[in-house]
Amino acid sequence: CRIQTKLASSSSASKSKSTTTKTTTTSKARKEPAQSSGKYATYHDFSMSQSHLRYHQVLAIRRGVAQKELQLSFDIDGDRMETLIRRHVGGRRPERDDASLWNEAVHNAWSRLLRRRCTTRLWKERCDQAEQQSIRVFCNNLRQALLQPPITPPRPILALDPGFQAGIKCALIQEYGQLMAQDKKSNSEDDGLETVQFLGSNHERGVEQLIRMLQCLQKYQEERLNTTKEKSNADANNPITVALGNGHGSQEARALVVEAAEKADIPIHVELVNEAGASVWSVTEPAQEEFPQQPASAIAAVSIGRRYQNPLLELVKIPPKSLGLGMYQHDLNEKELSTQLHVASVDAVAQVGVNGNTCSVEILQKVPGLTPTLCQRILKARPLETRSDLQTRVTGLGPKVFQHCAAFIRIENESPKEPLDATLVHPESYDVARFLLQKLKWDLNDIKNKNVMSQIPSSANEREELWGKIIDKASDKFGVPKNRVFSVLDHLIVSMTNPDPRLKESTVQTNRGAASTIGSTRDCARLPSNLSTSVDALRKAAPVRGILGTVRNVVDFGAFIDFGAENDGLIHKSKFGTVALSSLLVGQEIGVDVLNVSTPSSSSNKNVRVSLALAGSNLDPDPEKGQPRDRSEGANRCRTTSSSTGTKRAYSTATGAGPRGQKKQRRGAK
């Protein structure tokens, strides 16, 4: 059973004979290529074996068929299938008189019933596999987006939601997410929200508004530094952080705030933030309750600023489908997708934990074991002094629920009654934890003691050799297995050395797990303003080397990068080289090279395709074919080619012949 496109020649099909059963999918455009949608141009006269179809290709073809842009057909060798049916079902060779009747019955069964059922079943199974893979990709991206590290140390910011006719929505946000009032005499937090109109004659007035907000933020930052005990020159000279949404008009908003900062002589640092889902949150009931006097369009900037300060606390408020992290998410099973995304959110929250006295109800609902009703009761029972207050002061929270949720809810106070409540140690293991702290002479409040931290071994084997006797004593004294004692010890070490697991440094890695210099942000800079605002200028300047970018979405066929232009660029998986695609994380900052820009015939910039590569991979666009070509040393030595008989190695002339040719060369030399 072989699937081919209708444009494939019969000679090529007859040459590649195989004993395995194959199915070939044919997608034919209903319209002419010039009139059909550009996003399906790849699948005009497309042909491939169904077993070789990638998951994203399956979903793309299915969507094109549903939108009536593509026509799907199956090309199967019916004669061969009938032969297989006769061989499998016949049992014995029919008599000569019944041969024609038997052949006619098999032909009728195949052409009228089995052919359609076979192709429908095979295509449905392939679509189901593609859906499962798409859900896995979505959940993985969501988990990575929620586990993006917060900014350290926490600092106040100016958040901007770009726009044109509606203006730029601005929000002054304190270091922990509260709005900052520009006028101290005003008791309303809404004073920290402002809309800047800058088009036409309003340009100068808009610059003055931004200057006033930057001065207010600078004054607040100076007062905050004066109240702290430790003050350094580096802190005093820190620039003002501006969180700018990456939507339409972001480059104009950047130019305006830079102009305002130059006139006021205030150093600023502009960071692009993915604003997907900010408008969705602004129309929810919690957002309207927090800002009852403001329209929904004015409070989207608050979401942009808060997600830059602490992504986990803000992104859990937004439906995952609105974050733009999936692959063909609108074509998937909604019930199964919602269930899996909820599990991914719960897993991310459980990995970090929440502060029971300050967290929002949205993130509290992601804690394992808690229901929305219990979350509302926990909010009413605040402030909590210890973890045991969850049982004594929250009605309906019994021992079983407490056993499930206690380890994920931290109680952090200035003078805690129980220091272990701020760690990841479960209350059932507090006795073991106190014993270990006493024997190892550790103090949970002395986290910044570098001498103590340097004495902690990094590997589990070294810890067992160093503290094996103490672990044995704890296991015998409290009657618990050694692996549980090791678990308590690991939780103590994590709580002392790295209270937030999101603060781990992420690096681009090779396929073998080693750190790679390819894609490093070293010697990279932001995209110049003249290239970020003009597609034509970027196309003429390509290739552009050493540009800073942020990973927005990771899919099976590559990664989408926000590198400062209006459109995100794509790093195709074929351009990663030795770098592992799985090592890229959503929200990670990497270095990229802009290889080429393809613009459609229409004047709209929505269909602009920007081809990127990791910085340092030495990829150049091929002047003849317009495709990237590897210019690195030792490139093209060995390439992988696919055929109907499998995957094989093809050796280039740069390194001589293949293994057989090398044997012949050695024989000739002898």
C-alpha positions as CSV (number, residue, x, y, z in Angstrom):
1,C,0.0,0.0,0.0
2,R,1.8,3.1,-1.2
3,I,0.8,6.7,-1.1
4,Q,1.9,9.1,-3.7
5,T,1.0,12.5,-5.1
6,K,-0.8,12.7,-8.3
7,L,2.1,14.6,-9.8
8,A,4.6,11.8,-9.0
9,S,5.8,9.9,-12.0
10,S,4.9,6.2,-12.3
11,S,8.5,5.3,-13.2
12,S,9.8,6.5,-9.9
13,A,7.1,4.5,-8.1
14,S,8.0,1.3,-9.9
15,K,11.7,1.6,-9.2
16,S,11.4,1.7,-5.5
17,K,9.8,-1.7,-4.6
18,S,9.6,-2.7,-1.0
19,T,8.1,-5.6,0.9
20,T,6.8,-3.4,3.7
21,T,3.4,-1.8,3.6
22,K,3.4,1.9,3.1
23,T,0.7,4.6,2.7
24,T,1.3,7.8,0.8
25,T,-0.7,10.9,1.4
26,T,-1.4,13.3,-1.4
27,S,-2.5,16.9,-0.7
28,K,-3.7,18.9,-3.7
29,A,-4.6,22.5,-3.5
30,R,-8.2,23.3,-4.6
31,K,-7.1,26.7,-5.9
32,E,-4.3,27.7,-8.2
33,P,-1.0,28.3,-6.3
34,A,-1.1,32.0,-7.1
35,Q,-4.6,32.3,-5.6
36,S,-4.4,29.9,-2.7
37,S,-3.4,31.0,0.8
38,G,0.3,31.5,1.2
39,K,0.5,29.5,4.4
40,Y,-0.4,26.3,2.5
41,A,2.0,27.0,-0.4
42,T,4.3,24.1,0.9
43,Y,1.5,21.6,0.4
44,H,0.8,22.4,-3.3
45,D,1.4,19.1,-5.1
46,F,2.8,17.6,-1.9
47,S,3.5,13.9,-1.7
48,M,5.0,11.8,1.0
49,S,4.8,8.3,2.6
50,Q,2.3,8.5,5.5
51,S,4.8,6.8,7.8
52,H,7.3,9.5,7.0
53,L,5.0,12.5,7.6
54,R,6.0,14.7,10.5
55,Y,3.4,15.5,13.1
56,H,3.2,19.2,12.2
57,Q,2.7,18.3,8.6
58,V,-0.2,16.0,9.5
59,L,-1.9,18.8,11.5
60,A,-1.2,21.3,8.8
61,I,-2.8,19.1,6.1
62,R,-5.8,18.4,8.3
63,R,-6.3,22.1,8.9
64,G,-6.0,22.8,5.2
65,V,-8.5,20.2,4.4
66,A,-10.9,21.5,7.0
67,Q,-10.6,25.0,5.6
68,K,-11.1,23.7,2.1
69,E,-7.7,25.0,1.0
70,L,-6.4,21.5,0.3
71,Q,-7.8,18.3,-1.1
72,L,-6.6,15.1,0.5
73,S,-6.4,11.8,-1.5
74,F,-4.7,8.4,-1.0
75,D,-2.9,6.6,-3.8
76,I,-2.8,2.9,-3.0
77,D,-1.7,-0.1,-5.1
78,G,-5.0,-1.9,-5.3
79,D,-3.7,-5.0,-7.2
80,R,-1.0,-5.6,-4.5
81,M,-3.5,-5.2,-1.7
82,E,-5.9,-7.7,-3.4
83,T,-3.1,-10.1,-3.7
84,L,-2.3,-9.8,0.0
85,I,-5.9,-10.3,0.9
86,R,-6.2,-13.4,-1.2
87,R,-3.0,-14.8,0.3
88,H,-4.1,-14.0,3.9
89,V,-7.8,-14.9,3.7
90,G,-7.9,-17.7,1.1
91,G,-6.5,-20.4,3.3
92,R,-6.1,-22.8,0.4
93,R,-5.7,-22.3,-3.3
94,P,-9.2,-22.1,-4.9
95,E,-10.3,-24.5,-7.6
96,R,-9.8,-23.3,-11.2
97,D,-13.5,-23.0,-11.7
98,D,-13.9,-20.8,-8.7
99,A,-10.9,-18.6,-9.3
100,S,-12.7,-15.9,-11.2
101,L,-15.5,-15.8,-8.6
102,W,-13.0,-15.6,-5.8
103,N,-11.0,-12.8,-7.4
104,E,-14.2,-10.9,-8.1
105,A,-15.3,-11.2,-4.5
106,V,-11.9,-9.9,-3.2
107,H,-11.9,-7.1,-5.7
108,N,-15.4,-6.1,-4.7
109,A,-14.6,-6.2,-1.0
110,W,-11.4,-4.1,-1.4
111,S,-12.7,-1.5,-3.8
112,R,-16.2,-1.0,-2.2
113,L,-15.5,-1.4,1.6
114,L,-11.9,-2.1,2.7
115,R,-10.1,0.6,0.8
116,R,-12.0,3.4,2.3
117,R,-11.9,1.9,5.8
118,C,-8.2,1.2,5.6
119,T,-7.2,4.8,4.5
120,T,-9.6,6.4,7.0
121,R,-8.3,4.3,9.9
122,L,-4.6,4.9,9.0
123,W,-5.1,8.6,8.6
124,K,-7.1,8.8,11.9
125,E,-4.4,7.0,13.8
126,R,-1.8,9.3,12.4
127,C,-3.8,12.4,13.3
128,D,-4.3,11.0,16.9
129,Q,-0.5,10.6,17.2
130,A,0.0,14.1,15.9
131,E,-2.5,15.4,18.5
132,Q,-0.8,13.7,21.3
133,Q,2.6,15.1,20.3
134,S,1.1,18.6,19.9
135,I,-0.3,18.4,23.4
136,R,3.1,17.3,24.8
137,V,4.8,20.2,23.1
138,F,2.2,22.6,24.4
139,C,2.5,21.3,28.0
140,N,6.3,21.4,27.8
141,N,6.3,25.0,26.6
142,L,3.8,26.0,29.2
143,R,5.9,24.4,32.0
144,Q,9.0,26.3,30.7
145,A,7.1,29.6,30.5
146,L,5.8,29.3,34.1
147,L,9.3,28.4,35.3
148,Q,11.0,31.4,33.9
149,P,13.2,33.0,36.5
150,P,12.0,36.3,38.2
151,I,14.2,39.3,38.1
152,T,16.7,39.5,40.9
153,P,16.9,41.6,43.0
154,P,13.2,42.7,42.8
155,R,13.0,46.3,41.5
156,P,10.3,48.8,40.4
157,I,9.6,49.1,36.7
158,L,7.7,51.1,34.1
159,A,5.5,48.9,32.0
160,L,4.3,50.0,28.6
161,D,1.5,48.5,26.4
162,P,2.2,49.9,22.9
163,G,-0.5,51.2,20.7
164,F,-1.2,53.9,18.1
165,Q,-4.7,55.4,18.1
166,A,-5.5,54.2,21.6
167,G,-2.2,55.5,22.9
168,I,0.5,53.8,24.9
169,K,-0.8,52.4,28.2
170,C,1.7,53.0,31.0
171,A,1.9,51.5,34.6
172,L,4.3,52.3,37.4
173,I,4.8,49.1,39.3
174,Q,6.6,48.6,42.6
175,E,9.1,45.8,43.1
176,Y,6.5,43.3,44.3
177,G,3.7,44.1,41.8
178,Q,1.7,46.8,43.5
179,L,0.9,50.0,41.6
180,M,2.9,53.1,42.5
181,A,1.0,56.4,42.8
182,Q,2.7,59.4,41.1
183,D,1.3,61.7,43.7
184,K,2.0,60.7,47.3
185,K,-1.1,62.7,48.4
186,S,-3.3,60.5,46.3
187,N,-4.6,57.4,48.0
188,S,-5.7,55.8,44.8
189,E,-3.5,53.2,43.1
190,D,-5.1,54.1,39.8
191,D,-2.8,57.1,39.8
192,G,-0.1,54.8,38.6
193,L,-1.9,54.1,35.4
194,E,-1.7,56.6,32.5
195,T,-2.3,56.7,28.8
196,V,0.2,58.5,26.5
197,Q,-1.0,59.9,23.2
198,F,1.9,60.7,20.9
199,L,0.7,60.8,17.3
200,G,0.8,64.1,15.4
201,S,0.6,67.3,17.6
202,N,0.5,65.2,20.8
203,H,4.2,64.1,20.5
204,E,5.7,66.7,22.8
205,R,3.0,66.2,25.4
206,G,3.5,62.4,25.3
207,V,7.3,62.9,25.9
208,E,6.5,65.1,28.9
209,Q,4.3,62.5,30.3
210,L,7.0,59.8,30.0
211,I,9.5,62.1,31.6
212,R,7.3,62.7,34.6
213,M,6.8,59.0,35.1
214,L,10.5,58.2,34.7
215,Q,11.4,61.0,37.3
216,C,8.8,59.6,39.7
217,L,10.3,56.1,39.3
218,Q,13.8,57.4,39.7
219,K,12.8,59.2,42.9
220,Y,11.1,56.1,44.3
221,Q,14.2,54.0,43.5
222,E,16.5,56.5,45.3
223,E,14.3,56.5,48.4
224,R,14.2,52.8,48.4
225,L,18.0,52.5,48.2
226,N,18.3,55.0,51.0
227,T,16.1,52.9,53.3
228,T,18.2,49.8,52.8
229,K,21.1,49.0,55.1
230,E,23.5,48.0,52.3
231,K,24.0,50.5,49.5
232,S,26.6,50.3,46.8
233,N,27.5,52.6,44.0
234,A,26.4,50.0,41.5
235,D,22.9,50.0,42.9
236,A,22.8,53.8,42.9
237,N,23.7,53.9,39.2
238,N,21.3,51.2,38.1
239,P,19.2,52.3,35.1
240,I,15.4,52.5,35.2
241,T,13.9,49.2,33.9
242,V,11.2,49.6,31.2
243,A,9.1,46.5,30.4
244,L,7.8,47.0,26.8
245,G,5.2,44.8,25.3
246,N,6.2,43.2,21.9
247,G,2.9,44.0,20.2
248,H,2.2,46.3,17.3
249,G,3.8,49.6,17.7
250,S,6.5,48.5,20.1
251,Q,9.3,50.1,18.1
252,E,7.6,53.5,18.1
253,A,7.0,53.2,21.8
254,R,10.7,52.3,22.3
255,A,11.8,55.3,20.3
256,L,9.5,57.6,22.4
257,V,10.6,56.4,25.8
258,V,14.3,56.6,24.7
259,E,13.7,60.2,23.6
260,A,12.1,61.0,26.9
261,A,15.0,59.4,28.9
262,E,17.6,61.4,26.9
263,K,15.8,64.7,27.5
264,A,15.5,64.0,31.2
265,D,19.1,62.5,31.4
266,I,17.8,59.3,33.1
267,P,19.5,56.0,32.1
268,I,17.0,53.3,31.2
269,H,17.1,49.7,30.1
270,V,14.3,48.5,27.8
271,E,13.2,44.9,27.9
272,L,10.8,43.4,25.4
273,V,8.1,41.3,27.1
274,N,5.7,38.8,25.4
275,E,2.3,40.4,25.8
276,A,0.3,37.4,24.7
277,G,-2.8,37.0,26.9
278,A,-2.5,40.4,28.6
279,S,-5.7,41.7,27.1
280,V,-7.4,38.4,28.0
281,W,-6.6,38.9,31.7
282,S,-7.7,42.6,31.7
283,V,-11.3,41.6,31.0
284,T,-11.5,38.9,33.8
285,E,-13.4,39.5,37.0
286,P,-10.3,39.5,39.3
287,A,-8.8,42.3,37.1
288,Q,-12.0,44.3,37.2
289,E,-12.2,43.9,41.0
290,E,-8.6,45.1,41.4
291,F,-9.1,48.1,39.1
292,P,-12.8,48.9,39.2
293,Q,-12.3,52.5,38.0
294,Q,-10.2,51.7,34.9
295,P,-11.2,50.3,31.5
296,A,-9.9,46.9,30.4
297,S,-7.6,48.4,27.8
298,A,-5.8,50.5,30.4
299,I,-4.8,47.7,32.8
300,A,-3.1,45.3,30.3
301,A,0.2,47.1,31.0
302,V,0.0,45.9,34.6
303,S,0.0,42.3,33.4
304,I,3.0,43.0,31.1
305,G,5.0,44.5,34.0
306,R,4.1,41.8,36.5
307,R,4.9,38.9,34.2
308,Y,8.4,40.5,33.7
309,Q,8.9,40.7,37.4
310,N,7.6,37.2,38.3
311,P,6.3,35.2,35.4
312,L,4.8,32.4,37.4
313,L,2.6,34.6,39.6
314,E,1.1,36.3,36.6
315,L,0.9,33.7,33.9
316,V,-1.2,31.3,36.0
317,K,-4.0,34.0,35.9
318,I,-4.2,33.7,32.1
319,P,-5.7,30.8,30.2
320,P,-2.9,28.8,28.7
321,K,-4.5,28.8,25.2
322,S,-4.0,32.6,25.1
323,L,-0.3,32.5,25.6
324,G,0.6,31.4,22.1
325,L,2.8,28.5,23.1
326,G,1.1,25.6,21.3
327,M,1.3,24.0,17.9
328,Y,-2.1,23.9,16.1
329,Q,-3.8,24.1,19.5
330,H,-7.2,25.1,18.1
331,D,-7.5,21.8,16.2
332,L,-6.9,19.6,19.3
333,N,-9.4,17.9,21.6
334,E,-10.3,20.7,24.0
335,K,-11.2,18.5,27.0
336,E,-7.9,16.5,26.9
337,L,-5.8,19.6,26.2
338,S,-7.4,21.5,29.1
339,T,-6.7,18.5,31.4
340,Q,-3.1,18.1,30.4
341,L,-2.4,21.9,30.6
342,H,-3.9,22.0,34.1
343,V,-1.6,19.1,35.1
344,A,1.4,21.0,33.7
345,S,0.5,24.1,35.6
346,V,0.1,22.2,38.9
347,D,3.4,20.5,38.3
348,A,5.2,23.9,37.8
349,V,3.6,25.5,40.9
350,A,4.4,22.4,43.0
351,Q,8.1,22.6,41.8
352,V,8.4,26.2,43.1
353,G,5.9,26.4,45.9
354,V,3.8,29.3,47.0
355,N,3.8,31.8,49.9
356,G,0.7,31.2,51.8
357,N,0.4,34.8,53.0
358,T,1.0,36.7,49.8
359,C,0.1,34.5,46.8
360,S,-3.0,35.1,44.7
361,V,-6.1,32.9,44.6
362,E,-5.3,31.9,41.0
363,I,-1.9,30.4,41.9
364,L,-3.3,28.9,45.2
365,Q,-5.8,26.9,43.1
366,K,-2.9,25.2,41.3
367,V,-1.6,23.7,44.6
368,P,-2.2,19.9,44.7
369,G,-5.1,19.0,46.9
370,L,-6.8,22.4,47.2
371,T,-10.2,23.2,45.8
372,P,-11.5,26.7,44.9
373,T,-13.6,26.8,48.1
374,L,-10.6,25.9,50.3
375,C,-8.5,28.6,48.5
376,Q,-11.0,31.3,49.4
377,R,-11.0,30.1,53.0
378,I,-7.2,30.2,53.2
379,L,-7.3,33.9,52.0
380,K,-9.8,34.7,54.8
381,A,-7.6,33.0,57.4
382,R,-4.6,35.2,56.6
383,P,-2.1,36.0,58.0
384,L,-0.9,32.5,58.8
385,E,1.9,32.0,61.4
386,T,2.7,28.4,60.9
387,R,1.8,25.5,58.5
388,S,-0.3,24.0,61.3
389,D,-2.7,27.0,61.0
390,L,-3.9,25.5,57.8
391,Q,-5.6,22.7,59.8
392,T,-6.7,24.7,62.8
393,R,-7.9,27.9,61.2
394,V,-9.2,26.8,57.8
395,T,-12.5,24.9,58.0
396,G,-12.8,21.9,55.7
397,L,-9.0,21.3,55.4
398,G,-8.6,17.9,57.0
399,P,-5.5,15.7,57.6
400,K,-5.6,14.1,54.1
401,V,-5.7,17.5,52.3
402,F,-3.1,18.8,54.6
403,Q,-0.8,15.9,53.8
404,H,-1.1,16.7,50.1
405,C,-0.7,20.4,50.1
406,A,1.4,21.3,53.2
407,A,4.9,20.8,51.5
408,F,3.9,23.2,48.7
409,I,2.7,26.1,50.9
410,R,5.5,28.0,52.5
411,I,4.9,30.3,55.5
412,E,7.4,33.2,55.3
413,N,7.4,35.8,58.1
414,E,10.0,38.2,59.5
415,S,10.1,36.4,62.8
416,P,8.9,32.8,62.1
417,K,7.8,30.6,64.8
418,E,9.0,27.5,62.8
419,P,11.9,28.2,60.4
420,L,11.1,24.9,58.6
421,D,7.8,26.3,57.4
422,A,9.7,28.3,54.8
423,T,11.4,25.2,53.3
424,L,10.3,22.4,51.1
425,V,10.4,19.8,54.0
426,H,7.1,18.2,54.7
427,P,5.8,18.7,58.3
428,E,5.9,14.9,58.8
429,S,9.7,15.0,58.5
430,Y,10.4,18.0,60.8
431,D,11.9,15.8,63.5
432,V,14.3,14.3,60.9
433,A,15.2,17.8,59.6
434,R,15.9,19.1,63.1
435,F,18.2,16.2,63.8
436,L,20.1,16.7,60.6
437,L,20.5,20.5,61.2
438,Q,21.8,19.8,64.7
439,K,24.3,17.2,63.7
440,L,25.5,19.1,60.7
441,K,25.6,22.4,62.6
442,W,23.5,24.3,60.0
443,D,21.4,27.3,60.5
444,L,18.5,28.0,58.1
445,N,18.7,31.7,58.8
446,D,22.4,31.7,57.7
447,I,21.7,31.1,54.1
448,K,24.3,33.7,52.9
449,N,27.1,32.1,54.8
450,K,29.5,31.2,51.9
451,N,31.7,29.1,54.2
452,V,28.9,26.7,55.0
453,M,27.7,26.6,51.4
454,S,31.1,25.7,50.1
455,Q,31.3,22.7,52.4
456,I,28.2,21.0,50.8
457,P,29.1,18.4,48.2
458,S,27.4,18.6,44.9
459,S,26.9,14.9,44.1
460,A,24.8,12.4,46.0
461,N,27.8,9.9,46.2
462,E,30.0,12.5,47.9
463,R,27.2,13.3,50.4
464,E,26.7,9.7,51.2
465,E,30.4,9.2,51.9
466,L,30.6,12.4,54.0
467,W,27.4,12.1,56.0
468,G,26.7,8.4,55.8
469,K,27.0,7.8,59.5
470,I,24.6,10.7,60.3
471,I,22.1,9.4,57.8
472,D,22.2,5.9,59.4
473,K,21.7,7.3,62.8
474,A,18.7,9.4,61.7
475,S,17.2,6.3,59.9
476,D,17.6,4.1,63.0
477,K,16.4,6.8,65.5
478,F,13.1,7.8,63.7
479,G,12.5,4.4,61.9
480,V,12.4,5.8,58.4
481,P,14.2,4.5,55.3
482,K,17.4,6.0,54.2
483,N,16.0,7.3,51.0
484,R,13.6,9.5,52.9
485,V,16.4,10.9,55.0
486,F,18.3,11.7,51.8
487,S,15.1,13.4,50.5
488,V,14.9,15.6,53.6
489,L,18.6,16.4,53.3
490,D,18.2,17.4,49.7
491,H,15.2,19.7,50.6
492,L,17.3,21.4,53.3
493,I,20.2,21.9,50.9
494,V,17.9,23.3,48.2
495,S,16.2,25.6,50.7
496,M,19.5,26.9,51.9
497,T,21.4,27.3,48.6
498,N,18.7,28.0,46.1
499,P,15.3,28.7,47.6
500,D,13.8,29.3,44.1
501,P,14.6,26.5,41.5
502,R,13.8,29.0,38.7
503,L,17.0,30.8,39.3
504,K,19.2,28.1,37.8
505,E,21.2,29.3,34.9
506,S,20.1,27.9,31.5
507,T,22.6,27.3,28.7
508,V,22.4,26.1,25.1
509,Q,23.6,22.5,25.1
510,T,24.7,20.1,22.4
511,N,23.1,16.8,21.5
512,R,25.5,15.1,24.0
513,G,24.5,17.4,26.9
514,A,27.7,19.6,26.9
515,A,27.5,23.4,27.0
516,S,27.8,25.0,23.6
517,T,29.2,28.3,22.6
518,I,26.8,28.4,19.7
519,G,23.8,30.6,20.5
520,S,25.7,32.4,23.3
521,T,24.6,36.0,24.1
522,R,28.2,37.1,24.4
523,D,29.2,39.8,21.9
524,C,25.5,40.2,20.9
525,A,23.4,43.4,20.8
526,R,19.9,44.5,20.3
527,L,18.6,44.9,16.7
528,P,19.2,48.4,15.5
529,S,16.2,50.7,15.4
530,N,16.5,51.3,11.7
531,L,16.3,47.6,11.0
532,S,13.5,46.8,13.5
533,T,11.0,49.2,12.0
534,S,11.6,48.5,8.3
535,V,11.2,45.1,6.7
536,D,12.9,46.3,3.5
537,A,15.9,47.6,5.3
538,L,16.3,44.3,7.2
539,R,16.0,42.3,4.0
540,K,18.7,44.4,2.3
541,A,21.0,44.2,5.4
542,A,20.8,40.4,5.8
543,P,22.7,38.5,6.9
544,V,22.9,40.4,10.3
545,R,25.1,38.8,12.9
546,G,25.0,38.8,16.7
547,I,21.5,39.8,17.6
548,L,19.9,39.2,21.0
549,G,16.6,37.3,20.9
550,T,14.2,35.6,23.2
551,V,12.7,32.2,22.7
552,R,8.9,32.5,22.4
553,N,7.8,29.1,21.2
554,V,9.5,25.7,20.7
555,V,7.9,23.2,18.3
556,D,8.9,20.1,16.5
557,F,10.2,21.8,13.4
558,G,12.2,24.6,15.2
559,A,11.9,27.6,17.5
560,F,10.3,31.0,17.1
561,I,12.5,33.8,18.3
562,D,11.6,37.4,19.1
563,F,14.7,39.3,18.0
564,G,13.3,42.9,18.1
565,A,11.4,43.2,14.8
566,E,7.7,43.3,14.3
567,N,7.6,39.6,13.2
568,D,9.2,36.7,15.1
569,G,11.8,34.7,13.2
570,L,12.1,30.9,12.9
571,I,15.2,28.8,13.5
572,H,14.5,25.7,11.6
573,K,15.6,22.4,13.2
574,S,18.0,21.8,10.2
575,K,20.0,24.9,11.3
576,F,20.8,23.8,14.8
577,G,23.8,21.7,13.9
578,T,25.1,20.0,17.0
579,V,22.9,22.0,19.4
580,A,20.0,20.2,20.9
581,L,16.6,21.7,20.1
582,S,15.4,20.5,23.5
583,S,18.0,22.6,25.3
584,L,16.1,25.8,24.3
585,L,13.7,27.1,26.9
586,V,10.7,29.4,26.5
587,G,11.8,32.8,27.7
588,Q,15.5,32.1,27.3
589,E,17.7,34.8,25.9
590,I,20.0,33.6,23.1
591,G,22.1,35.0,20.3
592,V,20.9,34.7,16.7
593,D,21.9,35.6,13.2
594,V,19.3,37.0,10.7
595,L,20.0,35.0,7.5
596,N,17.3,36.2,5.1
597,V,13.9,37.8,4.9
598,S,11.2,36.7,2.4
599,T,8.4,39.2,1.8
600,P,5.1,38.3,0.1
601,S,3.8,40.1,-2.9
602,S,1.2,41.9,-0.8
603,S,2.0,45.0,1.2
604,S,1.0,43.4,4.5
605,N,3.8,42.4,6.9
606,K,1.9,39.6,8.6
607,N,3.2,36.9,6.2
608,V,6.9,38.1,6.3
609,R,9.1,35.1,7.0
610,V,12.4,35.7,8.7
611,S,15.0,32.9,8.7
612,L,17.3,32.8,11.7
613,A,20.2,30.7,12.9
614,L,22.0,30.5,16.2
615,A,24.8,33.0,16.6
616,G,28.2,31.4,16.0
617,S,26.9,28.6,13.7
618,N,28.5,30.4,10.7
619,L,25.5,29.9,8.4
620,D,25.3,32.1,5.3
621,P,22.4,32.3,2.8
622,D,23.2,30.5,-0.4
623,P,23.3,33.2,-3.2
624,E,22.1,30.7,-5.8
625,K,19.2,29.0,-4.1
626,G,18.5,31.5,-1.4
627,Q,18.8,28.8,1.3
628,P,21.3,28.8,4.2
629,R,24.5,27.0,3.7
630,D,26.9,25.9,6.4
631,R,30.2,27.7,6.1
632,S,31.7,26.4,9.3
633,E,35.0,24.5,9.2
634,G,34.5,20.8,8.4
635,A,31.0,21.3,7.1
636,N,29.4,19.1,4.4
637,R,31.8,16.3,5.4
638,C,28.9,13.9,6.0
639,R,25.2,14.4,5.3
640,T,22.2,12.2,6.0
641,T,19.9,11.3,3.2
642,S,16.5,9.5,3.4
643,S,15.2,7.0,0.9
644,S,12.5,4.3,0.7
645,T,14.9,1.7,2.1
646,G,15.8,3.7,5.1
647,T,18.4,6.3,6.2
648,K,22.0,6.0,4.9
649,R,25.2,8.0,4.9
650,A,26.4,9.9,1.9
651,Y,30.0,11.1,2.0
652,S,31.2,14.1,0.1
653,T,34.3,14.4,-2.0
654,A,35.9,16.7,0.6
655,T,36.7,13.7,2.9
656,G,37.2,11.1,0.2
657,A,34.8,8.2,-0.5
658,G,32.7,6.2,1.8
659,P,33.9,3.1,3.7
660,R,33.9,0.9,0.5
661,G,35.7,3.5,-1.4
662,Q,38.3,3.9,1.3
663,K,38.9,0.1,1.2
664,K,39.5,0.3,-2.5
665,Q,41.9,3.2,-2.0
666,R,43.9,1.2,0.5
667,R,44.1,-1.8,-1.9
668,G,45.3,0.5,-4.7
669,A,48.0,1.9,-2.4
670,K,49.2,-1.5,-1.5
